[in-house]
Amino acid sequence: MNNMKKIYFIGYFILFPIIFLISFFIWTYFIKDFNLFTIIQDCFGILGIYYLITSFLFLRYLPNQNK
């Protein structure tokens, strides 16, 4: 992988999910005062769907950038 693909990978698969995890936890636990177990279920469910869609798009469109 070249340098640009590594940056995309780090952003889509590491950085964005961590930012989402932290912001979702802060918003639902401290501001909306939900149960911790409900927050964990919702957050990991959303991240699972995000990873499926992102993996598909990453494999589908990233190799076309070399052309």
Stockholm file with secondary structure:
# STOCKHOLM 1.0

chainA/1-67         MNNMKKIYFIGYFILFPIIFLISFFIWTYFIKDFNLFTIIQDCFGILGIYYLITSFLFLRYLPNQNK
#=GR chainA/1-67 SS CCHHHHHHHHIIIIIHHHHHHHHHHIIIIIISCCCHHHHHHHHHHHHHHHHHHHHHHHHHHSGGGGC
#=GC SS_cons        CCHHHHHHHHIIIIIHHHHHHHHHHIIIIIISCCCHHHHHHHHHHHHHHHHHHHHHHHHHHSGGGGC
//
